[in-house]
Amino acid sequence: MYIAVIIAVIIIKTYMISPIIVNGDSMYSTLYDGDIMILNKMAYSKRDINRFDIVVIKYNGRHIIKRVIGLPGDTVKCEDNTLYINGVKYEEDYLDPNTNTSDFEIEEIKDGYYFVLGDNREVSMDSREIGLIKASAIEGQAKVTLFPFNRIGLKE
């Protein structure tokens, strides 16, 4: 019986869900350094990656958590702290009102790649520095915070 439970836990953690710890302030004020979340590794097995999903990315042997901004085929631009995707202005309600985003412009995103940003743009190492993210580097979605208990719940 114990062996079956151990095998089940290993399978679940390896292929379905596992805990992930937020490391750093790049997603503040949505996520905080030390938050423990659930990484849903199956999230994209039945659906596509959506704009504004919070995803876990394998980058240089470690995990980073970012928000998907640009999808394949999109153009993305930030000008005067305003985000434009395919020429359409987007409100980013998840950002701290004091967030300052430096201007940038991304030409059409290649198929199979995504443009990601942290919510705390001033300190985030994201696609502006590391480039577009391959779909295969996205390990899943992080949507549920488990700890600390006062922050438990869904994050959008």
C-alpha positions as CSV (number, residue, x, y, z in Angstrom):
1,M,0.0,0.0,0.0
2,Y,2.7,2.5,0.9
3,I,4.6,1.8,-2.3
4,A,1.5,2.5,-4.3
5,V,1.1,5.9,-2.5
6,I,4.7,6.8,-3.1
7,I,4.5,5.9,-6.8
8,A,1.3,7.9,-7.1
9,V,2.9,11.0,-5.5
10,I,5.9,10.7,-7.7
11,I,3.8,10.4,-10.8
12,I,1.6,13.4,-9.8
13,K,4.6,15.6,-8.9
14,T,6.5,14.7,-12.1
15,Y,3.7,14.9,-14.7
16,M,0.7,16.8,-13.2
17,I,1.3,19.4,-10.4
18,S,4.0,20.4,-8.1
19,P,4.8,23.2,-5.7
20,I,6.8,26.1,-6.9
21,I,8.3,29.0,-4.8
22,V,8.3,32.5,-6.1
23,N,11.9,33.7,-6.1
24,G,12.4,37.5,-6.1
25,D,10.2,40.5,-6.7
26,S,9.8,40.4,-10.5
27,M,6.0,39.6,-10.2
28,Y,5.2,42.1,-7.4
29,S,2.4,43.1,-6.6
30,T,0.7,40.0,-8.0
31,L,3.1,37.6,-6.4
32,Y,5.5,38.0,-3.5
33,D,9.0,36.6,-2.9
34,G,8.5,33.3,-1.0
35,D,4.9,32.7,-2.1
36,I,4.3,29.0,-2.6
37,M,2.2,28.2,-5.7
38,I,0.9,25.2,-7.6
39,L,2.6,24.6,-10.9
40,N,-0.1,23.0,-13.1
41,K,2.0,21.0,-15.6
42,M,-1.1,19.8,-17.4
43,A,-2.6,23.2,-18.0
44,Y,-1.6,23.4,-21.6
45,S,-2.2,19.8,-22.6
46,K,-5.8,20.5,-23.6
47,R,-5.7,24.3,-24.2
48,D,-3.4,26.9,-25.7
49,I,-1.3,29.4,-23.7
50,N,-3.4,32.5,-23.3
51,R,-2.4,36.1,-23.1
52,F,-1.8,37.3,-19.5
53,D,-1.4,33.7,-18.1
54,I,1.1,33.5,-15.4
55,V,3.6,30.7,-16.4
56,V,6.6,28.9,-15.1
57,I,9.5,28.9,-17.5
58,K,12.6,26.7,-17.4
59,Y,15.5,29.2,-18.1
60,N,19.2,28.4,-17.6
61,G,18.5,25.5,-15.3
62,R,16.1,27.3,-13.0
63,H,12.5,28.3,-12.9
64,I,11.2,31.8,-13.5
65,I,7.6,33.0,-13.2
66,K,6.3,35.6,-15.7
67,R,3.2,36.8,-17.4
68,V,2.5,36.0,-21.1
69,I,2.1,39.2,-23.0
70,G,2.7,38.4,-26.6
71,L,1.5,35.4,-28.5
72,P,2.8,34.0,-31.8
73,G,2.1,36.5,-34.6
74,D,1.7,39.4,-32.3
75,T,3.5,42.7,-32.3
76,V,4.1,44.2,-28.8
77,K,5.0,47.8,-28.0
78,C,5.2,49.8,-24.8
79,E,5.3,53.6,-25.1
80,D,4.9,56.1,-22.3
81,N,3.9,53.3,-19.9
82,T,1.1,52.1,-22.2
83,L,1.1,48.5,-23.6
84,Y,0.0,48.0,-27.2
85,I,-0.5,44.6,-28.7
86,N,-1.1,44.5,-32.4
87,G,-1.7,48.3,-32.2
88,V,-4.5,47.9,-29.6
89,K,-4.0,49.6,-26.2
90,Y,-4.3,47.3,-23.2
91,E,-5.0,48.2,-19.6
92,E,-2.8,46.3,-17.2
93,D,-4.9,46.3,-14.0
94,Y,-2.6,43.7,-12.4
95,L,0.3,46.3,-12.3
96,D,1.1,48.4,-9.3
97,P,0.1,52.0,-10.3
98,N,3.7,53.2,-9.7
99,T,5.2,50.7,-12.1
100,N,7.3,52.3,-14.8
101,T,7.9,50.3,-18.0
102,S,10.7,51.5,-20.3
103,D,9.7,51.8,-23.9
104,F,10.3,48.8,-26.2
105,E,8.9,47.4,-29.4
106,I,8.8,43.8,-30.6
107,E,8.2,42.9,-34.2
108,E,6.0,39.9,-35.1
109,I,6.6,37.0,-32.7
110,K,7.6,33.8,-34.4
111,D,5.4,30.8,-34.3
112,G,6.2,28.6,-31.2
113,Y,7.5,31.6,-29.2
114,Y,6.0,33.9,-26.5
115,F,6.9,37.3,-25.1
116,V,6.8,37.4,-21.3
117,L,7.1,40.2,-18.8
118,G,7.2,40.4,-15.0
119,D,4.6,42.6,-13.3
120,N,7.4,44.5,-11.5
121,R,8.9,45.7,-14.8
122,E,11.7,47.8,-13.2
123,V,13.4,44.7,-11.7
124,S,12.2,41.9,-13.9
125,M,14.5,39.8,-16.1
126,D,12.1,38.9,-18.9
127,S,11.8,38.8,-22.7
128,R,13.2,42.3,-22.9
129,E,16.5,40.9,-21.7
130,I,16.4,37.1,-22.4
131,G,14.4,37.2,-25.6
132,L,11.4,35.3,-26.7
133,I,10.5,32.2,-24.9
134,K,10.1,28.9,-26.7
135,A,6.8,27.1,-26.0
136,S,8.8,24.0,-25.0
137,A,10.4,26.1,-22.2
138,I,7.0,26.8,-20.6
139,E,6.5,24.1,-18.0
140,G,3.0,25.1,-17.0
141,Q,0.7,27.6,-15.4
142,A,1.0,29.0,-11.9
143,K,-2.5,30.3,-10.9
144,V,-3.0,29.2,-7.3
145,T,-1.1,30.5,-4.3
146,L,-1.0,28.1,-1.3
147,F,1.1,30.0,1.2
148,P,1.2,32.3,3.0
149,F,-2.3,31.6,4.1
150,N,-3.3,35.2,4.0
151,R,-2.6,35.2,0.2
152,I,-4.2,31.9,-0.6
153,G,-6.3,31.8,-3.8
154,L,-6.3,32.3,-7.5
155,K,-4.0,34.8,-9.2
156,E,-4.9,36.4,-12.5
